[in-house]
Amino acid sequence: MEAVSGRKRAMHLAGSGAGRRGWGAAIGAVVLLFVLALMALAGGCIKPENPCGEGYCPPGYACIPIVQGFVVQGYVCQTCGNGVVDSAAGEVCDDGNLDDGDGCSADCRSACGNGVVEAKLDEVCDDGNLKDGDACSADCKSKGKCGDGLVDIVGGEKCDCGAGDAQSLGAECKGEQNSAAGGYCRDDCIVHCGDGMVALEEVCDTDLPVTTSCAAFKYDFGRPGCSKACDSFVTASCGDWNWQLHDSGTSEDFVSVWGSGPNDVFAVGDSGTILHYDGQSWRSVDAKTSENLGGVWGSGPNDVFAVGDSGTIVHHDGQSWQSMDSKTLEPLTSVWGSGPNDVFAVGDFGTIQHYDGQSWVPMSSNPLELFFGVWGSGPKDVFAVSDFGIIQHYDGNSWQNMGSKTSEPLTGVWGSGPNDVFAVGDNGTIVHYDGQS
């Protein structure tokens, strides 16, 4: 019995061991399947922008929400935002979120704005924000100091045109850097104009009273202002009572003046002097002659004639003056025309020259007469005045003497029409023609 009982006990023990081994194998298989499932799930989340598996990510990854318009659109597994700096992935910071402007960028690759100067990232400053115009630039690469070309508003700068190697791109700087002498910005980053001081390159300051009188600018009364750029005086407040003396810039004698309008006036005189007035100032122009000029007339701004000694005639075409062949060497004293193709020039020894738009041609007249002026109401009604009270009239065919009722030299002639003509001369002489006598 004992032997049988021993065998049964041995068989029972053997059966029990086999059962335990079967259960162990089953449990191992289940564990293996679970691990493989986790690995498959992890494999689906290893790469960024892969959806989180049931809200879970493998170790070292965070399940980050995708937010659009304040609405969570989903979740992804990635290392940036998990609060751990993954240097192997190129991260330089990780503050546990994907927000910009909080000390670590959304891609974990920039720490500008975290208040710590990261020398390894070439930062030279970090004021805890990502704004320009304060003590540190938005990329943490430049300190906010006067002369860096960036206006540090927080630091009290009003301008910054740069200094040294730094150059501002601001249009107000006009390519100039900070300077104590002038320009837009002082060397302490305060705007020059309006600072209450007149710099070397300024003529006035908008924050200072102007002590210069309008008389310095040839006006009769008033006090000028200072321009917004502090580089010139403004004469809008100046005024005149009657005639105003202009600065011609020359001491040569002037003899004649003509203009096509208020912004286009020519004055001619000795030594070939011709000045042009543009409504603001007089400017000397090249007359292409050094002869004394005695008369000027034009049919318009692009067709102007000036005459003078030695038969000189110069013409202005709107761009420049050019010499013309007058067909005479006698001094010419006056010029007038009814149009660009009908111009008369008169002078000494009975000289009368006519221009037909192509060339100048001498006209027949008394060689003893010295003509001083010419004017007409049209191509067939022209008057020339001379010495001894002589007046010649041209009717379109020939010149004829007219009785003037005076023997005084006549020096100028003008009229409003064929029946209203005035001639003036020496000793207070004025004669008038009414179309009859």
Secondary structure, 3 states (H helix, E strand, C coil): CHHHHHHHHHHHHHHHHHHHHHHHHHHHHHHHHHHHHHHHHHHCCCCCCEECECCECCCCCEEEEEEECCEEEEEEEECCCCCCCCHHHCCCCCCCCCCCCCCCCCCCCCCCCCCCCCHHHCCCCCCCCCCCCCCECCCCCCECCCCCCCCCCCCCCCCCCCCCCCCCCCHHHCCCCCCCCCCCECCCCCECCCCCCCCCCCCCCCCCCCCCCHHHHCCCECCCEECCCCCCEECCCCECCCCCCCCCCCCCCEEEEEEEECCEEEEEEHHHCEEEECCCCEEECCCCCCCCEEEEEEEECCEEEEEEHHHEEEEECCCCEEEECCCCCCCEEEEEEEECCEEEEEECCCCEEEECCCCEEECCCCCCCCEEEEEEEECCEEEEEEHHHCEEEECCCCEEEECCCCCCCEEEEEEEECCEEEEEECCCEEEEECCCC
